[in-house]
Amino acid sequence: MPTNVRLPNLGAEATEALVASWLKGVGDAVMQGEAIAEIETEKATVVLEAPVAGRLVEILVPAGEEAAVGAVVAVIADD
């Protein structure tokens, strides 16, 4: 079953953040808790971790684009 990867709440004032880079690409296997992207806010750069193990099957927000907190940025499917 596919799992949506959502942009987490990164602070009380942040309503959106920049997807700075993807550390994994479509088709790559990921482990739960593994860093898959770098996210930038005005105050910090943080790592977005895979919520589940599986395969990254879709990136919905490319590097260099912003997304709202809670938005689905990628999809991970079971292997």
N, CA, C, O and CB atoms as a CASP TS submission, in Angstrom:
PFRMAT TS
TARGET T0000
AUTHOR 0000-0000-0000
METHOD Language model
MODEL 1
PARENT N/A
ATOM      1  N   MET     1       0.845  -1.180   0.000  1.00  0.00           N
ATOM      2  CA  MET     1       0.000   0.000   0.000  1.00  0.00           C
ATOM      3  C   MET     1       0.891   1.244   0.000  1.00  0.00           C
ATOM      4  O   MET     1       1.831   1.323   0.791  1.00  0.00           O
ATOM      5  CB  MET     1      -0.962  -0.002   1.225  1.00  0.00           C
ATOM      6  N   PRO     2       0.615   2.203  -0.862  1.00  0.00           N
ATOM      7  CA  PRO     2       1.425   3.420  -0.907  1.00  0.00           C
ATOM      8  C   PRO     2       1.249   4.281   0.347  1.00  0.00           C
ATOM      9  O   PRO     2       0.172   4.337   0.940  1.00  0.00           O
ATOM     10  CB  PRO     2       1.068   4.234  -2.142  1.00  0.00           C
ATOM     11  N   THR     3       2.335   4.946   0.729  1.00  0.00           N
ATOM     12  CA  THR     3       2.321   5.862   1.864  1.00  0.00           C
ATOM     13  C   THR     3       2.694   7.249   1.377  1.00  0.00           C
ATOM     14  O   THR     3       3.733   7.432   0.743  1.00  0.00           O
ATOM     15  CB  THR     3       3.288   5.390   2.983  1.00  0.00           C
ATOM     16  N   ASN     4       1.849   8.223   1.673  1.00  0.00           N
ATOM     17  CA  ASN     4       2.148   9.603   1.326  1.00  0.00           C
ATOM     18  C   ASN     4       3.176  10.163   2.297  1.00  0.00           C
ATOM     19  O   ASN     4       3.059   9.988   3.510  1.00  0.00           O
ATOM     20  CB  ASN     4       0.868  10.460   1.333  1.00  0.00           C
ATOM     21  N   VAL     5       4.186  10.840   1.751  1.00  0.00           N
ATOM     22  CA  VAL     5       5.190  11.513   2.563  1.00  0.00           C
ATOM     23  C   VAL     5       4.786  12.980   2.605  1.00  0.00           C
ATOM     24  O   VAL     5       4.751  13.652   1.574  1.00  0.00           O
ATOM     25  CB  VAL     5       6.658  11.318   1.985  1.00  0.00           C
ATOM     26  N   ARG     6       4.486  13.466   3.789  1.00  0.00           N
ATOM     27  CA  ARG     6       4.005  14.845   3.945  1.00  0.00           C
ATOM     28  C   ARG     6       5.092  15.747   4.518  1.00  0.00           C
ATOM     29  O   ARG     6       5.946  15.307   5.288  1.00  0.00           O
ATOM     30  CB  ARG     6       2.766  14.882   4.849  1.00  0.00           C
ATOM     31  N   LEU     7       5.042  17.009   4.130  1.00  0.00           N
ATOM     32  CA  LEU     7       5.946  17.998   4.694  1.00  0.00           C
ATOM     33  C   LEU     7       5.537  18.220   6.145  1.00  0.00           C
ATOM     34  O   LEU     7       4.405  18.623   6.412  1.00  0.00           O
ATOM     35  CB  LEU     7       5.919  19.338   3.878  1.00  0.00           C
ATOM     36  N   PRO     8       6.445  17.964   7.085  1.00  0.00           N
ATOM     37  CA  PRO     8       6.069  18.090   8.497  1.00  0.00           C
ATOM     38  C   PRO     8       5.972  19.549   8.941  1.00  0.00           C
ATOM     39  O   PRO     8       6.471  20.454   8.273  1.00  0.00           O
ATOM     40  CB  PRO     8       7.077  17.355   9.371  1.00  0.00           C
ATOM     41  N   ASN     9       5.326  19.750  10.068  1.00  0.00           N
ATOM     42  CA  ASN     9       5.272  21.071  10.685  1.00  0.00           C
ATOM     43  C   ASN     9       6.657  21.360  11.249  1.00  0.00           C
ATOM     44  O   ASN     9       7.128  20.650  12.137  1.00  0.00           O
ATOM     45  CB  ASN     9       4.163  21.148  11.806  1.00  0.00           C
ATOM     46  N   LEU    10       7.299  22.380  10.746  1.00  0.00           N
ATOM     47  CA  LEU    10       8.679  22.671  11.115  1.00  0.00           C
ATOM     48  C   LEU    10       8.807  23.825  12.104  1.00  0.00           C
ATOM     49  O   LEU    10       9.916  24.278  12.387  1.00  0.00           O
ATOM     50  CB  LEU    10       9.473  22.981   9.883  1.00  0.00           C
ATOM     51  N   GLY    11       7.708  24.292  12.620  1.00  0.00           N
ATOM     52  CA  GLY    11       7.746  25.374  13.605  1.00  0.00           C
ATOM     53  C   GLY    11       6.448  26.138  13.565  1.00  0.00           C
ATOM     54  O   GLY    11       5.711  26.090  12.580  1.00  0.00           O
ATOM     55  N   ALA    12       6.175  26.844  14.641  1.00  0.00           N
ATOM     56  CA  ALA    12       4.899  27.540  14.792  1.00  0.00           C
ATOM     57  C   ALA    12       4.667  28.583  13.697  1.00  0.00           C
ATOM     58  O   ALA    12       3.528  28.811  13.291  1.00  0.00           O
ATOM     59  CB  ALA    12       4.836  28.207  16.151  1.00  0.00           C
ATOM     60  N   GLU    13       5.735  29.211  13.221  1.00  0.00           N
ATOM     61  CA  GLU    13       5.580  30.280  12.245  1.00  0.00           C
ATOM     62  C   GLU    13       5.642  29.790  10.800  1.00  0.00           C
ATOM     63  O   GLU    13       5.178  30.487   9.898  1.00  0.00           O
ATOM     64  CB  GLU    13       6.636  31.318  12.466  1.00  0.00           C
ATOM     65  N   ALA    14       6.199  28.620  10.565  1.00  0.00           N
ATOM     66  CA  ALA    14       6.381  28.125   9.196  1.00  0.00           C
ATOM     67  C   ALA    14       5.075  27.572   8.644  1.00  0.00           C
ATOM     68  O   ALA    14       4.469  26.679   9.237  1.00  0.00           O
ATOM     69  CB  ALA    14       7.473  27.044   9.152  1.00  0.00           C
ATOM     70  N   THR    15       4.649  28.103   7.511  1.00  0.00           N
ATOM     71  CA  THR    15       3.462  27.579   6.844  1.00  0.00           C
ATOM     72  C   THR    15       3.835  26.855   5.555  1.00  0.00           C
ATOM     73  O   THR    15       3.026  26.117   4.992  1.00  0.00           O
ATOM     74  CB  THR    15       2.474  28.709   6.548  1.00  0.00           C
ATOM     75  N   GLU    16       5.086  27.075   5.083  1.00  0.00           N
ATOM     76  CA  GLU    16       5.595  26.375   3.922  1.00  0.00           C
ATOM     77  C   GLU    16       7.108  26.308   4.018  1.00  0.00           C
ATOM     78  O   GLU    16       7.729  27.008   4.818  1.00  0.00           O
ATOM     79  CB  GLU    16       5.150  27.065   2.612  1.00  0.00           C
ATOM     80  N   ALA    17       7.688  25.456   3.191  1.00  0.00           N
ATOM     81  CA  ALA    17       9.143  25.283   3.194  1.00  0.00           C
ATOM     82  C   ALA    17       9.606  24.903   1.794  1.00  0.00           C
ATOM     83  O   ALA    17       8.822  24.440   0.965  1.00  0.00           O
ATOM     84  CB  ALA    17       9.579  24.203   4.228  1.00  0.00           C
ATOM     85  N   LEU    18      10.886  25.107   1.553  1.00  0.00           N
ATOM     86  CA  LEU    18      11.500  24.802   0.269  1.00  0.00           C
ATOM     87  C   LEU    18      12.069  23.389   0.298  1.00  0.00           C
ATOM     88  O   LEU    18      12.782  23.019   1.231  1.00  0.00           O
ATOM     89  CB  LEU    18      12.605  25.828  -0.072  1.00  0.00           C
ATOM     90  N   VAL    19      11.751  22.603  -0.724  1.00  0.00           N
ATOM     91  CA  VAL    19      12.411  21.308  -0.886  1.00  0.00           C
ATOM     92  C   VAL    19      13.753  21.630  -1.546  1.00  0.00           C
ATOM     93  O   VAL    19      13.818  21.852  -2.755  1.00  0.00           O
ATOM     94  CB  VAL    19      11.532  20.272  -1.758  1.00  0.00           C
ATOM     95  N   ALA    20      14.820  21.654  -0.747  1.00  0.00           N
ATOM     96  CA  ALA    20      16.131  22.067  -1.247  1.00  0.00           C
ATOM     97  C   ALA    20      16.733  21.015  -2.166  1.00  0.00           C
ATOM     98  O   ALA    20      17.270  21.341  -3.224  1.00  0.00           O
ATOM     99  CB  ALA    20      17.077  22.345  -0.087  1.00  0.00           C
ATOM    100  N   SER    21      16.645  19.750  -1.760  1.00  0.00           N
ATOM    101  CA  SER    21      17.191  18.675  -2.588  1.00  0.00           C
ATOM    102  C   SER    21      16.582  17.342  -2.190  1.00  0.00           C
ATOM    103  O   SER    21      16.166  17.142  -1.048  1.00  0.00           O
ATOM    104  CB  SER    21      18.722  18.619  -2.469  1.00  0.00           C
ATOM    105  N   TRP    22      16.541  16.445  -3.148  1.00  0.00           N
ATOM    106  CA  TRP    22      16.135  15.066  -2.886  1.00  0.00           C
ATOM    107  C   TRP    22      17.400  14.236  -2.756  1.00  0.00           C
ATOM    108  O   TRP    22      18.262  14.270  -3.634  1.00  0.00           O
ATOM    109  CB  TRP    22      15.199  14.508  -4.019  1.00  0.00           C
ATOM    110  N   LEU    23      17.512  13.495  -1.668  1.00  0.00           N
ATOM    111  CA  LEU    23      18.664  12.637  -1.427  1.00  0.00           C
ATOM    112  C   LEU    23      18.460  11.245  -2.021  1.00  0.00           C
ATOM    113  O   LEU    23      19.410  10.479  -2.180  1.00  0.00           O
ATOM    114  CB  LEU    23      18.936  12.532   0.068  1.00  0.00           C
ATOM    115  N   LYS    24      17.219  10.936  -2.342  1.00  0.00           N
ATOM    116  CA  LYS    24      16.841   9.678  -2.992  1.00  0.00           C
ATOM    117  C   LYS    24      16.057  10.021  -4.249  1.00  0.00           C
ATOM    118  O   LYS    24      15.403  11.061  -4.324  1.00  0.00           O
ATOM    119  CB  LYS    24      16.000   8.758  -2.033  1.00  0.00           C
ATOM    120  N   GLY    25      16.131   9.143  -5.227  1.00  0.00           N
ATOM    121  CA  GLY    25      15.406   9.353  -6.470  1.00  0.00           C
ATOM    122  C   GLY    25      14.294   8.336  -6.643  1.00  0.00           C
ATOM    123  O   GLY    25      14.221   7.348  -5.914  1.00  0.00           O
ATOM    124  N   VAL    26      13.430   8.587  -7.613  1.00  0.00           N
ATOM    125  CA  VAL    26      12.341   7.667  -7.913  1.00  0.00           C
ATOM    126  C   VAL    26      12.935   6.305  -8.256  1.00  0.00           C
ATOM    127  O   VAL    26      13.856   6.195  -9.066  1.00  0.00           O
ATOM    128  CB  VAL    26      11.455   8.203  -9.081  1.00  0.00           C
ATOM    129  N   GLY    27      12.394   5.283  -7.629  1.00  0.00           N
ATOM    130  CA  GLY    27      12.860   3.916  -7.833  1.00  0.00           C
ATOM    131  C   GLY    27      13.827   3.440  -6.765  1.00  0.00           C
ATOM    132  O   GLY    27      14.090   2.242  -6.659  1.00  0.00           O
ATOM    133  N   ASP    28      14.364   4.366  -5.965  1.00  0.00           N
ATOM    134  CA  ASP    28      15.312   3.991  -4.917  1.00  0.00           C
ATOM    135  C   ASP    28      14.602   3.338  -3.729  1.00  0.00           C
ATOM    136  O   ASP    28      13.511   3.753  -3.337  1.00  0.00           O
ATOM    137  CB  ASP    28      16.095   5.221  -4.449  1.00  0.00           C
ATOM    138  N   ALA    29      15.236   2.320  -3.171  1.00  0.00           N
ATOM    139  CA  ALA    29      14.749   1.699  -1.940  1.00  0.00           C
ATOM    140  C   ALA    29      15.094   2.622  -0.770  1.00  0.00           C
ATOM    141  O   ALA    29      16.164   3.229  -0.741  1.00  0.00           O
ATOM    142  CB  ALA    29      15.372   0.267  -1.736  1.00  0.00           C
ATOM    143  N   VAL    30      14.175   2.718   0.190  1.00  0.00           N
ATOM    144  CA  VAL    30      14.402   3.536   1.383  1.00  0.00           C
ATOM    145  C   VAL    30      14.046   2.732   2.626  1.00  0.00           C
ATOM    146  O   VAL    30      13.168   1.870   2.601  1.00  0.00           O
ATOM    147  CB  VAL    30      13.573   4.846   1.325  1.00  0.00           C
ATOM    148  N   MET    31      14.738   3.031   3.694  1.00  0.00           N
ATOM    149  CA  MET    31      14.456   2.420   4.993  1.00  0.00           C
ATOM    150  C   MET    31      13.696   3.418   5.846  1.00  0.00           C
ATOM    151  O   MET    31      13.875   4.626   5.684  1.00  0.00           O
ATOM    152  CB  MET    31      15.766   1.967   5.704  1.00  0.00           C
ATOM    153  N   GLN    32      12.860   2.947   6.741  1.00  0.00           N
ATOM    154  CA  GLN    32      12.153   3.840   7.642  1.00  0.00           C
ATOM    155  C   GLN    32      13.167   4.658   8.436  1.00  0.00           C
ATOM    156  O   GLN    32      14.118   4.104   8.988  1.00  0.00           O
ATOM    157  CB  GLN    32      11.219   3.045   8.588  1.00  0.00           C
ATOM    158  N   GLY    33      12.969   5.965   8.494  1.00  0.00           N
ATOM    159  CA  GLY    33      13.856   6.847   9.223  1.00  0.00           C
ATOM    160  C   GLY    33      15.045   7.350   8.420  1.00  0.00           C
ATOM    161  O   GLY    33      15.801   8.195   8.900  1.00  0.00           O
ATOM    162  N   GLU    34      15.221   6.840   7.195  1.00  0.00           N
ATOM    163  CA  GLU    34      16.333   7.269   6.347  1.00  0.00           C
ATOM    164  C   GLU    34      16.052   8.652   5.759  1.00  0.00           C
ATOM    165  O   GLU    34      14.915   8.963   5.404  1.00  0.00           O
ATOM    166  CB  GLU    34      16.579   6.246   5.217  1.00  0.00           C
ATOM    167  N   ALA    35      17.085   9.471   5.661  1.00  0.00           N
ATOM    168  CA  ALA    35      16.951  10.802   5.070  1.00  0.00           C
ATOM    169  C   ALA    35      16.660  10.670   3.586  1.00  0.00           C
ATOM    170  O   ALA    35      17.387   9.990   2.863  1.00  0.00           O
ATOM    171  CB  ALA    35      18.228  11.645   5.300  1.00  0.00           C
ATOM    172  N   ILE    36      15.583  11.329   3.129  1.00  0.00           N
ATOM    173  CA  ILE    36      15.239  11.267   1.710  1.00  0.00           C
ATOM    174  C   ILE    36      15.274  12.639   1.039  1.00  0.00           C
ATOM    175  O   ILE    36      15.346  12.725  -0.187  1.00  0.00           O
ATOM    176  CB  ILE    36      13.867  10.653   1.542  1.00  0.00           C
ATOM    177  N   ALA    37      15.223  13.718   1.834  1.00  0.00           N
ATOM    178  CA  ALA    37      15.249  15.066   1.258  1.00  0.00           C
ATOM    179  C   ALA    37      15.754  16.055   2.292  1.00  0.00           C
ATOM    180  O   ALA    37      15.736  15.791   3.495  1.00  0.00           O
ATOM    181  CB  ALA    37      13.845  15.482   0.753  1.00  0.00           C
ATOM    182  N   GLU    38      16.209  17.211   1.793  1.00  0.00           N
ATOM    183  CA  GLU    38      16.574  18.327   2.659  1.00  0.00           C
ATOM    184  C   GLU    38      15.532  19.414   2.461  1.00  0.00           C
ATOM    185  O   GLU    38      15.194  19.778   1.334  1.00  0.00           O
ATOM    186  CB  GLU    38      18.021  18.857   2.349  1.00  0.00           C
ATOM    187  N   ILE    39      15.031  19.926   3.577  1.00  0.00           N
ATOM    188  CA  ILE    39      13.981  20.935   3.581  1.00  0.00           C
ATOM    189  C   ILE    39      14.525  22.205   4.236  1.00  0.00           C
ATOM    190  O   ILE    39      15.154  22.141   5.292  1.00  0.00           O
ATOM    191  CB  ILE    39      12.708  20.420   4.325  1.00  0.00           C
ATOM    192  N   GLU    40      14.282  23.356   3.607  1.00  0.00           N
ATOM    193  CA  GLU    40      14.762  24.625   4.147  1.00  0.00           C
ATOM    194  C   GLU    40      13.595  25.524   4.531  1.00  0.00           C
ATOM    195  O   GLU    40      12.615  25.661   3.799  1.00  0.00           O
ATOM    196  CB  GLU    40      15.665  25.334   3.131  1.00  0.00           C
ATOM    197  N   THR    41      13.737  26.132   5.708  1.00  0.00           N
ATOM    198  CA  THR    41      12.835  27.198   6.122  1.00  0.00           C
ATOM    199  C   THR    41      13.692  28.452   6.270  1.00  0.00           C
ATOM    200  O   THR    41      14.896  28.419   6.016  1.00  0.00           O
ATOM    201  CB  THR    41      12.070  26.842   7.468  1.00  0.00           C
ATOM    202  N   GLU    42      13.080  29.541   6.674  1.00  0.00           N
ATOM    203  CA  GLU    42      13.848  30.766   6.880  1.00  0.00           C
ATOM    204  C   GLU    42      14.879  30.605   7.988  1.00  0.00           C
ATOM    205  O   GLU    42      15.904  31.287   7.991  1.00  0.00           O
ATOM    206  CB  GLU    42      12.916  31.921   7.207  1.00  0.00           C
ATOM    207  N   LYS    43      14.613  29.710   8.920  1.00  0.00           N
ATOM    208  CA  LYS    43      15.472  29.587  10.092  1.00  0.00           C
ATOM    209  C   LYS    43      16.398  28.379  10.099  1.00  0.00           C
ATOM    210  O   LYS    43      17.397  28.384  10.819  1.00  0.00           O
ATOM    211  CB  LYS    43      14.635  29.542  11.293  1.00  0.00           C
ATOM    212  N   ALA    44      16.096  27.345   9.321  1.00  0.00           N
ATOM    213  CA  ALA    44      16.902  26.123   9.435  1.00  0.00           C
ATOM    214  C   ALA    44      16.759  25.243   8.200  1.00  0.00           C
ATOM    215  O   ALA    44      15.819  25.373   7.416  1.00  0.00           O
ATOM    216  CB  ALA    44      16.499  25.334  10.683  1.00  0.00           C
ATOM    217  N   THR    45      17.727  24.346   8.058  1.00  0.00           N
ATOM    218  CA  THR    45      17.656  23.277   7.065  1.00  0.00           C
ATOM    219  C   THR    45      17.532  21.975   7.838  1.00  0.00           C
ATOM    220  O   THR    45      18.340  21.692   8.723  1.00  0.00           O
ATOM    221  CB  THR    45      18.918  23.271   6.108  1.00  0.00           C
ATOM    222  N   VAL    46      16.523  21.183   7.505  1.00  0.00           N
ATOM    223  CA  VAL    46      16.289  19.924   8.206  1.00  0.00           C
ATOM    224  C   VAL    46      16.187  18.786   7.190  1.00  0.00           C
ATOM    225  O   VAL    46      15.980  19.009   5.997  1.00  0.00           O
ATOM    226  CB  VAL    46      15.002  20.006   9.073  1.00  0.00           C
ATOM    227  N   VAL    47      16.335  17.588   7.687  1.00  0.00           N
ATOM    228  CA  VAL    47      16.238  16.390   6.853  1.00  0.00           C
ATOM    229  C   VAL    47      14.831  15.830   6.966  1.00  0.00           C
ATOM    230  O   VAL    47      14.278  15.725   8.061  1.00  0.00           O
ATOM    231  CB  VAL    47      17.296  15.322   7.269  1.00  0.00           C
ATOM    232  N   LEU    48      14.261  15.475   5.833  1.00  0.00           N
ATOM    233  CA  LEU    48      12.968  14.794   5.795  1.00  0.00           C
ATOM    234  C   LEU    48      13.250  13.305   5.766  1.00  0.00           C
ATOM    235  O   LEU    48      13.967  12.819   4.892  1.00  0.00           O
ATOM    236  CB  LEU    48      12.104  15.239   4.556  1.00  0.00           C
ATOM    237  N   GLU    49      12.681  12.577   6.728  1.00  0.00           N
ATOM    238  CA  GLU    49      12.929  11.139   6.838  1.00  0.00           C
ATOM    239  C   GLU    49      11.767  10.339   6.260  1.00  0.00           C
ATOM    240  O   GLU    49      10.617  10.775   6.294  1.00  0.00           O
ATOM    241  CB  GLU    49      13.162  10.745   8.302  1.00  0.00           C
ATOM    242  N   ALA    50      12.085   9.170   5.731  1.00  0.00           N
ATOM    243  CA  ALA    50      11.061   8.267   5.216  1.00  0.00           C
ATOM    244  C   ALA    50      10.219   7.753   6.379  1.00  0.00           C
ATOM    245  O   ALA    50      10.770   7.249   7.357  1.00  0.00           O
ATOM    246  CB  ALA    50      11.702   7.084   4.432  1.00  0.00           C
ATOM    247  N   PRO    51       8.894   7.872   6.291  1.00  0.00           N
ATOM    248  CA  PRO    51       8.045   7.392   7.385  1.00  0.00           C
ATOM    249  C   PRO    51       7.915   5.865   7.423  1.00  0.00           C
ATOM    250  O   PRO    51       7.563   5.289   8.452  1.00  0.00           O
ATOM    251  CB  PRO    51       6.670   8.010   7.267  1.00  0.00           C
ATOM    252  N   VAL    52       8.200   5.224   6.296  1.00  0.00           N
ATOM    253  CA  VAL    52       8.107   3.766   6.178  1.00  0.00           C
ATOM    254  C   VAL    52       9.224   3.262   5.263  1.00  0.00           C
ATOM    255  O   VAL    52       9.840   4.037   4.531  1.00  0.00           O
ATOM    256  CB  VAL    52       6.707   3.338   5.630  1.00  0.00           C
ATOM    257  N   ALA    53       9.473   1.966   5.315  1.00  0.00           N
ATOM    258  CA  ALA    53      10.411   1.343   4.380  1.00  0.00           C
ATOM    259  C   ALA    53       9.666   0.993   3.099  1.00  0.00           C
ATOM    260  O   ALA    53       8.472   0.697   3.126  1.00  0.00           O
ATOM    261  CB  ALA    53      11.072   0.073   5.004  1.00  0.00           C
ATOM    262  N   GLY    54      10.374   1.028   1.985  1.00  0.00           N
ATOM    263  CA  GLY    54       9.772   0.673   0.709  1.00  0.00           C
ATOM    264  C   GLY    54      10.582   1.237  -0.431  1.00  0.00           C
ATOM    265  O   GLY    54      11.809   1.310  -0.365  1.00  0.00           O
ATOM    266  N   ARG    55       9.887   1.634  -1.478  1.00  0.00           N
ATOM    267  CA  ARG    55      10.537   2.191  -2.662  1.00  0.00           C
ATOM    268  C   ARG    55       9.892   3.544  -2.961  1.00  0.00           C
ATOM    269  O   ARG    55       8.667   3.664  -2.978  1.00  0.00           O
ATOM    270  CB  ARG    55      10.418   1.218  -3.895  1.00  0.00           C
ATOM    271  N   LEU    56      10.724   4.559  -3.195  1.00  0.00           N
ATOM    272  CA  LEU    56      10.233   5.892  -3.549  1.00  0.00           C
ATOM    273  C   LEU    56       9.693   5.811  -4.977  1.00  0.00           C
ATOM    274  O   LEU    56      10.458   5.638  -5.926  1.00  0.00           O
ATOM    275  CB  LEU    56      11.371   6.990  -3.420  1.00  0.00           C
ATOM    276  N   VAL    57       8.379   5.937  -5.122  1.00  0.00           N
ATOM    277  CA  VAL    57       7.767   5.733  -6.436  1.00  0.00           C
ATOM    278  C   VAL    57       7.343   7.029  -7.120  1.00  0.00           C
ATOM    279  O   VAL    57       7.097   7.046  -8.326  1.00  0.00           O
ATOM    280  CB  VAL    57       6.574   4.835  -6.299  1.00  0.00           C
ATOM    281  N   GLU    58       7.258   8.120  -6.347  1.00  0.00           N
ATOM    282  CA  GLU    58       6.848   9.383  -6.958  1.00  0.00           C
ATOM    283  C   GLU    58       7.336  10.551  -6.122  1.00  0.00           C
ATOM    284  O   GLU    58       7.241  10.536  -4.894  1.00  0.00           O
ATOM    285  CB  GLU    58       5.320   9.443  -7.118  1.00  0.00           C
ATOM    286  N   ILE    59       7.860  11.565  -6.800  1.00  0.00           N
ATOM    287  CA  ILE    59       8.224  12.835  -6.168  1.00  0.00           C
ATOM    288  C   ILE    59       7.253  13.869  -6.722  1.00  0.00           C
ATOM    289  O   ILE    59       7.233  14.130  -7.925  1.00  0.00           O
ATOM    290  CB  ILE    59       9.746  13.237  -6.447  1.00  0.00           C
ATOM    291  N   LEU    60       6.451  14.454  -5.841  1.00  0.00           N
ATOM    292  CA  LEU    60       5.413  15.389  -6.266  1.00  0.00           C
ATOM    293  C   LEU    60       5.867  16.840  -6.214  1.00  0.00           C
ATOM    294  O   LEU    60       5.308  17.686  -6.912  1.00  0.00           O
ATOM    295  CB  LEU    60       4.192  15.217  -5.409  1.00  0.00           C
ATOM    296  N   VAL    61       6.868  17.137  -5.401  1.00  0.00           N
ATOM    297  CA  VAL    61       7.396  18.497  -5.301  1.00  0.00           C
ATOM    298  C   VAL    61       8.883  18.432  -5.631  1.00  0.00           C
ATOM    299  O   VAL    61       9.673  17.949  -4.820  1.00  0.00           O
ATOM    300  CB  VAL    61       7.151  19.116  -3.867  1.00  0.00           C
ATOM    301  N   PRO    62       9.271  18.909  -6.803  1.00  0.00           N
ATOM    302  CA  PRO    62      10.676  18.840  -7.202  1.00  0.00           C
ATOM    303  C   PRO    62      11.569  19.730  -6.349  1.00  0.00           C
ATOM    304  O   PRO    62      11.093  20.669  -5.710  1.00  0.00           O
ATOM    305  CB  PRO    62      10.819  19.226  -8.655  1.00  0.00           C
ATOM    306  N   ALA    63      12.850  19.435  -6.342  1.00  0.00           N
ATOM    307  CA  ALA    63      13.822  20.279  -5.653  1.00  0.00           C
ATOM    308  C   ALA    63      13.729  21.686  -6.219  1.00  0.00           C
ATOM    309  O   ALA    63      13.584  21.886  -7.425  1.00  0.00           O
ATOM    310  CB  ALA    63      15.268  19.715  -5.799  1.00  0.00           C
ATOM    311  N   GLY    64      13.815  22.659  -5.313  1.00  0.00           N
ATOM    312  CA  GLY    64      13.742  24.055  -5.716  1.00  0.00           C
ATOM    313  C   GLY    64      12.353  24.647  -5.634  1.00  0.00           C
ATOM    314  O   GLY    64      12.173  25.844  -5.859  1.00  0.00           O
ATOM    315  N   GLU    65      11.357  23.815  -5.310  1.00  0.00           N
ATOM    316  CA  GLU    65       9.989  24.313  -5.185  1.00  0.00           C
ATOM    317  C   GLU    65       9.542  24.285  -3.732  1.00  0.00           C
ATOM    318  O   GLU    65      10.045  23.501  -2.927  1.00  0.00           O
ATOM    319  CB  GLU    65       9.030  23.485  -6.052  1.00  0.00           C
ATOM    320  N   GLU    66       8.587  25.155  -3.409  1.00  0.00           N
ATOM    321  CA  GLU    66       8.046  25.216  -2.054  1.00  0.00           C
ATOM    322  C   GLU    66       6.783  24.386  -1.950  1.00  0.00           C
ATOM    323  O   GLU    66       6.078  24.155  -2.932  1.00  0.00           O
ATOM    324  CB  GLU    66       7.764  26.664  -1.647  1.00  0.00           C
ATOM    325  N   ALA    67       6.517  23.944  -0.730  1.00  0.00           N
ATOM    326  CA  ALA    67       5.295  23.189  -0.437  1.00  0.00           C
ATOM    327  C   ALA    67       4.741  23.660   0.895  1.00  0.00           C
ATOM    328  O   ALA    67       5.490  24.103   1.766  1.00  0.00           O
ATOM    329  CB  ALA    67       5.567  21.652  -0.413  1.00  0.00           C
ATOM    330  N   ALA    68       3.441  23.564   1.051  1.00  0.00           N
ATOM    331  CA  ALA    68       2.792  23.922   2.299  1.00  0.00           C
ATOM    332  C   ALA    68       2.999  22.825   3.335  1.00  0.00           C
ATOM    333  O   ALA    68       3.130  21.649   2.996  1.00  0.00           O
ATOM    334  CB  ALA    68       1.297  24.178   2.076  1.00  0.00           C
ATOM    335  N   VAL    69       3.026  23.222   4.585  1.00  0.00           N
ATOM    336  CA  VAL    69       3.096  22.243   5.673  1.00  0.00           C
ATOM    337  C   VAL    69       1.909  21.293   5.536  1.00  0.00           C
ATOM    338  O   VAL    69       0.772  21.733   5.370  1.00  0.00           O
ATOM    339  CB  VAL    69       3.097  22.947   7.081  1.00  0.00           C
ATOM    340  N   GLY    70       2.173  20.006   5.606  1.00  0.00           N
ATOM    341  CA  GLY    70       1.135  18.993   5.479  1.00  0.00           C
ATOM    342  C   GLY    70       0.911  18.506   4.063  1.00  0.00           C
ATOM    343  O   GLY    70       0.203  17.521   3.854  1.00  0.00           O
ATOM    344  N   ALA    71       1.505  19.186   3.079  1.00  0.00           N
ATOM    345  CA  ALA    71       1.334  18.779   1.677  1.00  0.00           C
ATOM    346  C   ALA    71       2.076  17.471   1.403  1.00  0.00           C
ATOM    347  O   ALA    71       3.129  17.212   1.987  1.00  0.00           O
ATOM    348  CB  ALA    71       1.838  19.890   0.723  1.00  0.00           C
ATOM    349  N   VAL    72       1.526  16.660   0.521  1.00  0.00           N
ATOM    350  CA  VAL    72       2.187  15.429   0.108  1.00  0.00           C
ATOM    351  C   VAL    72       3.298  15.804  -0.869  1.00  0.00           C
ATOM    352  O   VAL    72       3.047  16.419  -1.905  1.00  0.00           O
ATOM    353  CB  VAL    72       1.170  14.418  -0.542  1.00  0.00           C
ATOM    354  N   VAL    73       4.530  15.426  -0.524  1.00  0.00           N
ATOM    355  CA  VAL    73       5.682  15.769  -1.372  1.00  0.00           C
ATOM    356  C   VAL    73       6.222  14.563  -2.125  1.00  0.00           C
ATOM    357  O   VAL    73       6.936  14.721  -3.115  1.00  0.00           O
ATOM    358  CB  VAL    73       6.790  16.378  -0.530  1.00  0.00           C
ATOM    359  N   ALA    74       5.888  13.359  -1.667  1.00  0.00           N
ATOM    360  CA  ALA    74       6.369  12.142  -2.321  1.00  0.00           C
ATOM    361  C   ALA    74       5.489  10.964  -1.906  1.00  0.00           C
ATOM    362  O   ALA    74       4.653  11.068  -1.009  1.00  0.00           O
ATOM    363  CB  ALA    74       7.861  11.868  -1.963  1.00  0.00           C
ATOM    364  N   VAL    75       5.710   9.833  -2.599  1.00  0.00           N
ATOM    365  CA  VAL    75       4.956   8.611  -2.287  1.00  0.00           C
ATOM    366  C   VAL    75       5.953   7.455  -2.202  1.00  0.00           C
ATOM    367  O   VAL    75       6.822   7.301  -3.060  1.00  0.00           O
ATOM    368  CB  VAL    75       3.840   8.324  -3.374  1.00  0.00           C
ATOM    369  N   ILE    76       5.808   6.649  -1.151  1.00  0.00           N
ATOM    370  CA  ILE    76       6.623   5.440  -0.964  1.00  0.00           C
ATOM    371  C   ILE    76       5.675   4.245  -1.014  1.00  0.00           C
ATOM    372  O   ILE    76       4.636   4.233  -0.353  1.00  0.00           O
ATOM    373  CB  ILE    76       7.433   5.479   0.406  1.00  0.00           C
ATOM    374  N   ALA    77       6.049   3.234  -1.814  1.00  0.00           N
ATOM    375  CA  ALA    77       5.258   2.018  -1.910  1.00  0.00           C
ATOM    376  C   ALA    77       6.017   0.854  -1.301  1.00  0.00           C
ATOM    377  O   ALA    77       7.247   0.856  -1.239  1.00  0.00           O
ATOM    378  CB  ALA    77       4.895   1.717  -3.369  1.00  0.00           C
ATOM    379  N   ASP    78       5.256  -0.146  -0.849  1.00  0.00           N
ATOM    380  CA  ASP    78       5.873  -1.374  -0.344  1.00  0.00           C
ATOM    381  C   ASP    78       6.663  -2.026  -1.454  1.00  0.00           C
ATOM    382  O   ASP    78       6.299  -1.944  -2.627  1.00  0.00           O
ATOM    383  CB  ASP    78       4.810  -2.351   0.211  1.00  0.00           C
ATOM    384  N   ASP    79       7.760  -2.682  -1.070  1.00  0.00           N
ATOM    385  CA  ASP    79       8.546  -3.421  -2.081  1.00  0.00           C
ATOM    386  C   ASP    79       7.801  -4.641  -2.553  1.00  0.00           C
ATOM    387  O   ASP    79       8.303  -5.382  -3.398  1.00  0.00           O
ATOM    388  CB  ASP    79       9.911  -3.835  -1.520  1.00  0.00           C
TER
END
